[in-house]
């Protein structure tokens, strides 16, 4: 069916509501816009769906959500006799509506569905899947994307995001639904009366907070905690209640919340992007910290799985830490604490993604913790917990990714900004009891292991043309087997799409053990690295860089040179 035929079907079929039809009729004279909305189905990847909210097959709307839910229902009914699902959602536009539409589809298929009574963090959904012994979980969120986006993430019975093989099986079921108007739903109130939809809340909250508190590394006395003031911002998202609760229950009584960003707001009206990776998201929090003379700021994204922190340095300036810096501080704090207290389990392991700092490798080695590396995406960290801890004889102690995601414990199988906020606050208090700030702790980390520095470039190319440019750039790099970027000489190339690592000098090829993925990873002659990958959830191509040196200045200069060399090759390919 052509995009015009699809468009006409949506405009004319009685299945679609009048609001949807009105939106589509408003673009009737804009064929390019019609093509963009209907030239394909919104892609269902390993993370589920994510896209701009609007009418059309390539947009996030109730009908696309229904189709995805029916595909998931068909899959679950094939693998489980009496499947059940739990659903959570964040503060974005239409999140509650999409959650209810999903529940109505599952109910129509006789699948018991637990639905949270209001917005909840994504990690609590991960916990709830296991706690309620469900076969799957769904969370309606687009994480830290701009306000125009929403998404649909699917979790397996282990509480982790579904891995590629299961995602492909669900996708097959979705693709088999060629007529979107064939998907039926049950009336919401009827489903509740029949017990097919059950509203949940406090009991799961209490259990979730309880297990997270058990993951504390150092129980500190109140006389220390009372000296620790913290600014917190949920950035208009779902972290407000759980983060404030866990900080209060672990003894932090001086937590100030940024009032303008406290309540849910799908417009994210005080920030350009609701992303704790962006320093601009902390402008109001930094202003408040200066007024109240506070050293630490914690901020979580809309679905509260990512957390960013701002610390005060010796000059009194507020410094936004990177995800790598926060991850390494937490890793050192947790591994050192477990070791000193004799609580390090046998066969401990940690996990990082391939684009996260190599500093983690040095920290893990110092504490005799095995470090595993996985592809980008926290789902792969969660998968390692299932394979090595739950189904193996190793013990997970910590996992992180550079994009501000951290996890300890095995109760949750995705990045968790609630437990991370607790541990960041605790770590802050512990160092303060030693006369150190978190900035001091970071410098000490670099002095101990070397000055690692990383950065990221991200290029957004929207629409069909943008996607083609990104694909072409990756094809050119592969076909040319580029071994020199400016003055930077490549020592080896890891092509995760072919699963081969090639040594440039010898030509020797090794098989990579990670799953196939459209990623190119370059090792340089100076033992630096950079990695190029299209985003799996946004129309972006991302370039990650990592260097290390004996001083901060040497690392800064090396990083600047590497970035300039790489961009001299990449930028022309994207024009």
N, C-alpha and C positions, 0 to 999 in steps of 0.2 A: 504494500500500500504506500503510495507517495505521501509526502508531507502535506500536500494540499488535500488529499483524500482524508487523511487523518484529521486535519483541521476541520473539514466540513462535517465529519462524523461527530466530533465533539460539539460543534455548533448546533447540529440538528437532532442529535439523539436525545430522547426524553430521559436518559439515564443521568445526564449531567445537569447540575443545578443552574439556576438562572444567573447567579453571580458569576459563575465560571463562563457561561455563554456571553454575558455582557462584557467581560474582560477580553474574550477572544474577538468579539465583534468590534471592539475598539481598535483592533490592529488589522482589520480586514483589508485595508489598503496598503499594508506594509508587508510585502512578501518576504523580505529578508528576515523580519521578526518572526513571521509564521514558520519559515524554514528553521530558524534557530530553535524554536519551541517544539517542532514536530519532526525534525530530520532523523531523530533517533529516540530510543527509550533512555531515560536517565540511567546511567550505568550503575549496576549493582556489583560492587567489588568486595574485597575481603572485609572492608569496613562497613558494608551495607550501601545505603544511598546517601548522597549529599548533593544539594543543588539549590538554585535560586527558587524562592517561593513564587508560584504563579501557575497559570493554566497551561497545560500542554504535556506531552509525553516526556519531554526533556526538562521538566520542572518538578519541584516538590509541591504536591497537592494531595487532597484526600483520595483521589482516584489512583494515583501512582502508589500511594501508601497502601491502599486496599489491595492492589495487584501484588505488591511485595509481600504483604501479610498472607495472601492466599497461597502464594508460592511457598512461603515458609510453612504454612499450615499443611500443605500437601506433602512437603518433605517430612515434617514431624509425624504425620499419620502413617508414613511408611516405615519409620524407624522406632516408633513407640506406640503401644496399644492404647494407653490413656495419657496422652501428652498434656503438659501444663506449661504456661508461659507467664512471666512477670514483666510488667511494663512500667517504665519511668519516663519522665520528661523534664525539660528545663524551662527557662523563662522566655523562650523565643516566640515569635509570632506563630500562631497555630499549633504550638507544641501540644497543648491539651487536646485540641481537636484531632490531631493526627494520632495521639495515644488512644483516644476513644474509638476512632475509626478502626485502628488495629485490633482493639479488644472486641469490637463488634464482628469483625471478620472471623477471629478465632472462635468466638462464641457460636457463630453460625455453623462452624465446623465441629462443634461439640468439644472444643478444647477449653479446659478450665484456665481462666486468666485472672491473675492478680494485678490490680492497678493501683498505684500509689495515689493517695488522696490529694496531694499537691506536688509541686516540683521537688525533685530530689537529685543529689549528685550522681553522676554516672557510676562512680565506684560503689555506691550503695546498691545500685542495680546489680552490679557484678556480685556483690555479697549476697543479695537477696535470692539470686538464682540458686545458689548452693544452700542457703539457709532454708528456703521453702521447697527444696528438692525438685526444682522445675527442670524441664527438658530444654528450655531456651529462655532468653531474655531479650527484650527490645527496649532501647532508649531513644527517645526523640530528642535529638540535639544536633547542632552543627558546631559544637565545641567553641572555638574562639573565632570562627568565621564572622564576616560582617553581618549586620542585622538582616540583610536581604535573604540570607541562607537558612535552611533547616536541613535536618538529616534523619536517618533511620539506621541505627546500629544494632547488629544482631549478636547475641552472646549464646555460647553453647552451654551444656549442662555442667561443665567444669567451672563456669563463671567467667571464662575468657572469651574474647571476641572470636567468632568462628574462624578457623584456619582456612587457607585457600581451597582445600579439597571439599570441605563442607560448603563453603561459599559457592563453589562451582556447582555442587549438587542442588543447592537452593536456587541458584541462577537458572539451572535447567528447568526447574519447576516453574519459575517465573516466566521464562521464555515460552513455555508450553501454553501459557494463557495468552493466546493471540487476540482475543476479544476482551478488552478491559471492562466492557459493560456486562460481562458474564459473572463478575464477582459479586456475590450477595453478602449482605450484612444483616445482623439481627438488631432489632430495636434495643437500645442501651438499657432502658429500665426493665424490659422483659428479661434481658440476659442477667441482670442483677437479681431479679426475683427468682429466676431458675437456678441461681447459684453458679452460673457459668462465668460471671464476672464478680470478683470479690475485691472490695476496696480495702487497702491496707495502709498502715502508717506507723503509729507509735511503737508497736511491738518489734517491728523490724528495725526502727531507729535505735531503740534501746539495745538490741542485740548487736547491731553494727558498732555503735559507739563503745560498747563494752569490750568487744574483742580488740578494737583499735587501741584502747587504753592499755591493754595487756602488752602492747609492743613497745612501751616506754623503755628507754635504755638506762636512764638515771633518774631515780626518784629524788627530787631535790626538796629541801625543807622550805617552809613558807617564808622564812626570813630572807631567803635568796630570791624566791619567786616574786615577793612583794616589791622588790627593787627593779623588776623587769616590766617596763612599759612597752606595749606593742600597738602599732596602728594596723588595722585590718580592713581590707576592702574586698567585697564579693563581686565587684564590677557588675552590679545589677543582676547577679545570677543566683544559682542554687546553693552556694556555699554559706550564705549568711547564718542560717540556724545551726547546721552541724559543726562548722568550724568554731563559731563562738561557743557552742556547747562543749566541745572537746577541750578547748583552751580553759574554759571555766572549771570543768571537772578535773583537770590536771593541775589546777592551782594558780592559773594566771588570772588575777583579778583586775589588772590594769590594762585591759584591752579596749582600745578606742576604735569604733567603726566609723568610716567616712560616711557621714549622714546622706550626702547627695548620691551615694552609690550603694546604699544599704538595701533598698527595696528592689524587687524584680522590675525590670523595664526592658521590653523587647526592642525599644529604640536605642538602648545603650547610649542615652542622650548626653552623657558627660564625657564620652570618649570617642575617638575616631574609630578604633577597633577595640573590642572587649578582650584584649590579649595581654596577659601579664608578661609576654616577651617584649612588649613595647614600653619604653620608659614613659612615653606620653600618657599611658594609661594610669600612671602613678602621680600625675601632677597634683591632684587634689590631696592625695595621701601625703606627699612630700611637704606640701604647704602646711598640712595639719601636724606633721611630725616636727617641723621647725617651731611651730607655735607651742607645742607641748613638750619639746625637748626629748623626743623619742628616737632611739637608735635603730629600731628595726621596723620595717614595713613588710607585711605579707599580703599578697593579692592572689585571688583565684579567678579562673575563667568562668564563663556562664554555666557550664555543667560540672564545674569543680573537680576536674581531673588533673588540671595543670595548676602549678603554683609558681609565682615569681616573688623574689624578695629584693628589697632595697636596704642597704646597710650604710651606716655613717662611717666615713674614714677618719684618719687622724687630723685632717684639715677641717673636719666638720662638714664635709660635702657628702651628699647622698649618692651612693653608687648603686646602679642596678646590676645585680649579679646575673651572669648567663646561666642557662640551664646546666651547662657542664660544670661551672663553678659550684653551684648549689649542690649538684649531684655528687661531686667529689668531696665537698664538705660533709655532707650526710654520710657518704660511704666511709670516710675516715672516722667520723664520730661513732657510727654504729659498730664498725669492725673493731675499733680500738676499745670501745666499751664492752663488747661481748668478750673480747680477749682478756681484758684486765679483770673482769668479773668471773672468768672461768665458765662463761655461758656459751662460748662458741660451739656450735654443734659439730658432730663428726661429718666429714666430707662436705664442708660448706661450699656453696658456690654463689657467684654473683653474675649478673647479666647486663650487658650494654649493647646498644645498637652499633652497626658498623660506622655510622657517622658521628658517634659520640667520642669524646676525648680519649686519647691514649693514656692520659694520666691515670685513668681508672685501672689500667692494667698494672701500673706500678703500685698503686694502693693495695689492690687485691693480693699481689705477690708478697707485699710486706707482711701481710697477716695470714699467709698460706691459704688463701681463699682462691679456688679455681674460678677463672673468669671465662664465661662463654660470650660469644658475639653473635648477634642475630641481625636480620634485615631491619630496615626502618619500620617502625610501627610497634606499639607496645603489645599488640596481640602476640607477637613472637616471643616477647619476654614471658607473658602469661603461659604460653605454650611450653616453655622450658620448665616452668613450675610443675605443670601436669606431667611431663615426660620424666623429669629427673627427681622431683620431690615426691609428688603424689604416687606416681607409678614406678619410682626407682628407689635408690638407697642414698641419694644425696639430699642436702638440706639447703634450701634457698634462704639467703640472708639479705640480699638487696639487689634491686634492679633499677636502672634509670636510662633515660634517653635525653639527648641534648635539648629537645623541644619541651623542657620543663615538666617532664613526667617522672615520678619516683614511686617506688613501692618497697615496703618491707612487710614480712608476714605473708601467709598464704590464704588468708581469709578472703581477700580480694584478688582478682586475677587481671586487673588493669591498673593503670596509673591512678594514684589516689591522693588528691590534694588535701583531704581531711587528715589522714595519718601523717602526711608530709608536713602539714602546718603544725601539727602537734610536735613532731620531732624537731622542726626548725626552731620553734619556740623553746623547746627543752634544750636544744644545742646552744642556743643564744644564752640561756640562763646558766648553763654549765660553764661555758667559756667566761661569762661575766663573773662567776664565782672564783675563777682563776685569775681575774684581773685583765681579761682579754675581751676584745670585741670580735664580732664575726669577721670583720675586715682583717684584724690581726691574725685570726685563725687561717684565713685564706692565704695571707703572705707566708705564714709558717708552713703551710702545705706546699707552696711553690719552692720555698727554701729547702724543704725536705726531699721533694721529688723532681724538681725542675719546673721552669716557667712554661707551662703549656698554654697555648693560645689558640682559639678557634674563632671562626666567624662564618657567616652564611650570606649568600646572595640569592635572592628570589626574584624571578621575572614572571610577571603575570601576562599571559597572552590569551585574551578571551575569544570565545566563539569557535566556530569550525576552523577558520583560518589559523587561529592561534594554536589549536591542537595540532594542525598539520605542520606548523613551523617547529613546534617542540619535537614531534616525531622525526622530522627531517634532520634536525640538529643531532639527535641521537644516532640516526642512520649514518650521517656524514662522519661523526667521530668514530663509529665502529668500522666503517668501510676504509677509512684512511689509516686506522690504527695509529692515531696521532701519538708520537713519542716525544714531541717537544712543544711546549707551550711557552712562547717567548724564550726567555733564558732558562726556564725550568726544564730539566731533563728527566724523563720518566724512566724509572727502573723496572717497574712491572705494572701491568694492567689486569685488574680483575673485572671480567665481564660477567655479571651475575645473570645476564639473559642467556648466555651460552653455557654458563657454569664453569668457565675456564679462567685460570690465572696464567698469564704469559709473562715469562722473564724476558725482557727486551734484549739483553746482551746474548744470552744463550739460546733463546727461542724455546726454552723448555716450557712445557705446558703442564699445569696441575689441575686436578678436578676440585672445584669448590664444593663444600658440603652443604651450603645453604640452598634454600629453594630458589627456583628461577625467578628473576625479577629484572625489570628494565632499569638497571643501575650500572654505571661505569665508575670504578674506583681506581685511582691512580696513586702509585707509590713513587716518590721522587728519589733522586740520587742522594738528597740531603736527609733522607728518612723523614720527610714531611709527607703529607697526603692531601688529596682532595677527591671529592666524590660528586658525581653529577647524576641527578635523578629527576624525572617528572614526578610531581605530586600525585598521590593516589586519590586525593579528595578535592583538589582545586585545579583550575587551569593554569598551573605554574610549573616552571622548571627550577629546580633548586641546586645550588652549588655549595658544598660544604668544604671548609679548609681547616687543616690542623698543622701546627708547628710546635716545636719545643726548643728552648734555649737555656743558657745558664743565667741570664738576666732578663728582667722584664723588657728592657730596651731592645736587646738582641732579638727576642721573640717578636716584639712589635714590628720591627723592621723586616724580619723574615716573612711575617704574615702579609705585610703590605706588598712585598715583592711578589710573593706567590700569587696573591689575588690579582695583581695587575697583569701578570703573565697569563694566567688562565683566562681572564676576561678578554684579553687581546685576541684570543681565538674564538671564544664562545659568543661574544656580543654580535659579531658580523653574521653568525649563523641564525640569529633570532630576528634580524632586521627584515 
